[in-house]
Amino acid sequence: MISNFNKKTILIAPLNWGLGHATRCIPIIKALIENNYTPIIASDGDALALLRKEFPNLNTLELPSYQIEYAGKGENLKWKLFKNGLKTIKAIQEEKRIAEHWIEQYDIKGIISDNRFGVCSTKVPCVYITHQLKVLSGSSTWLSSKIHQNIIKKFDACWVPDFDETPNLTGKLGHLKKTPKNIQYIGPLSRLQPQEKEKKYDLMIVLSGPEPQRGILEAKLRSEIIRYSGKIIFIRGIIEKEQVKQQIENVSYYNFMNATEISNAFNESEIVLCRSGYTTIMDLTQLNKKSFFIPTPGQFEQEYLARKLQEENAVPFASQDDFKIENLEQVANYKGLPKTEIKTDWSSLFHVFKE
């Protein structure tokens, strides 16, 4: 599908690491359409499958996979990512070559890359999206942060989906002592909208992220919720061709939901049990929803965000190994994530593509 004659075509490319990068691009894609741009979506795996379901009428293209895999044990995650490093570097080099080709083939006038390092070109204005100006990796944080900041410098603009000032959601992840010139804080992004809905579920469980950790948590929670008497909606976070629903006693299982369906489910649920991924945190903030976090083992970013929000008396958390369903009783003692009114000035942000 070639772009309309009078519209600029923008390539938007989220990383396929869980579903968060893809879902937080949904409001950006909608904003592009509303501002008379023609988005082309590029990704791989579940991220691409999800966005194809959300935008069936848009052109979608496939990029090489970074082949990100989690370790079965959290303490081995950094080693697992290091072992896959060569494959990732090759994928980044290949996606850069592909992006250059697509610029000519589809007459692309700008690029928005959500953490895809190689989707960048000197031929058109390029925007990078990240909430991690500082990349936590334990003892190597200084190195991972330096590498990421050097990547960010290659882009014309870097959009950070958070607030510039305190209070904010990312803390030290998204705020440096000296802010680089190309950084723009655009406020939290969410595909969800708060609605007044009758409560149908006492608990909503939302899973996401690469295997095997997604499946490990699912297995643990299936055994834990046997002791939970309330109504549960359980979103497994598996993107398949068809949506599958299964009712087992007090639990409604879904393999996945589209944006409208999951927005309704959030609004119809009393509390949410989920990972402490940043996109999920932005969604919960948008909905002013009480929740409980189980960070992905070994993922320093999620562990930091969970600790930060617990210390701020917003959301309690437990490690994956230690979690018990009775821990959910702690939620009542926390104030929850505060709803924030965000009106992103997309017209101003998209001005980068008018040059």
Secondary structure as UniProt FT lines:
FT   TURN            5..6
FT   STRAND          8..14
FT   HELIX           20..34
FT   TURN            35..36
FT   STRAND          37..43
FT   HELIX           45..54
FT   TURN            56..57
FT   STRAND          60..62
FT   HELIX           74..76
FT   HELIX           77..83
FT   HELIX           85..105
FT   TURN            106..107
FT   STRAND          108..114
FT   TURN            117..118
FT   STRAND          126..129
FT   HELIX           138..140
FT   HELIX           141..152
FT   TURN            153..154
FT   STRAND          157..160
FT   HELIX           171..173
FT   TURN            181..182
FT   STRAND          183..185
FT   STRAND          201..206
FT   TURN            211..212
FT   HELIX           213..224
FT   HELIX           225..227
FT   STRAND          232..235
FT   STRAND          245..248
FT   TURN            249..250
FT   STRAND          251..254
FT   HELIX           259..267
FT   STRAND          269..274
FT   HELIX           278..287
FT   STRAND          290..293
FT   TURN            297..298
FT   HELIX           300..311
FT   TURN            312..313
FT   TURN            320..322
FT   HELIX           325..333
FT   HELIX           346..349
FT   HELIX           350..354
//
